[in-house]
Amino acid sequence: MEGASFSFIKSSSLRKKITESIEFSVLLWTASEGIETKYKDEIYRTIILYNIAIIEALLLLYTKQLKIKLPAEDCYTNSFSFPKYFQQMKDGEIVVSLRKKTEKVDSQIGLNDLIRVNKNYLGESLYKEVKSLNSIRNTFHLSKKRTNLSPSKEKSVSSFNTLLKIIEKMKKG
């Protein structure tokens, strides 16, 4: 699978990780056919998790290749609290600090950042598909309700289709 399909990924390490993740998603898909019904949603959710993680990696790669700048974040340092005499606030504390703009490192760049800066590249339809998959990925939090967001077989298929569209788009350049 690694050959020409992913030749646009120059890093052999990233290419291998993406290939193995796709192979694992396919393995899960195959396994879902013979698994108890009560576990199918978890299999589908895991497939979506892997596919959206691959999409995130591909969008980060694209962003870095084109040197697209993400908006810098405000970073506050050297904070100093005003004396108690000025602290008449019930909900907080008045402080003075140094505000600097800082660039995010790769590990701090989230999918929402990548979707936002690549919206034009993705186009409206693909943008919406990725956003939808990301909302399903966010149901992995075990303490949150999973009703209404339960993945289905169709949503798993959709995650593969969305991933394929992004791969094809990146292959074209």
Secondary structure, DSSP 4 states (H G I P E B T S, - for coil): --TGGGTT---HHHHHHHHHHHHHHHHHHHHHTTS-HHHHHHHHHHHHHHHHHHHHHHHHHHHHHTTPPPPPEEEEEEEEEPPGGG---SS---EEEEEEEEPPPGGG--HHHHHHHTHHHHHHHHHHHHHHHHHHHGGG-TTS--TT----HHHHHHHHHHHHHHHHHHHH-
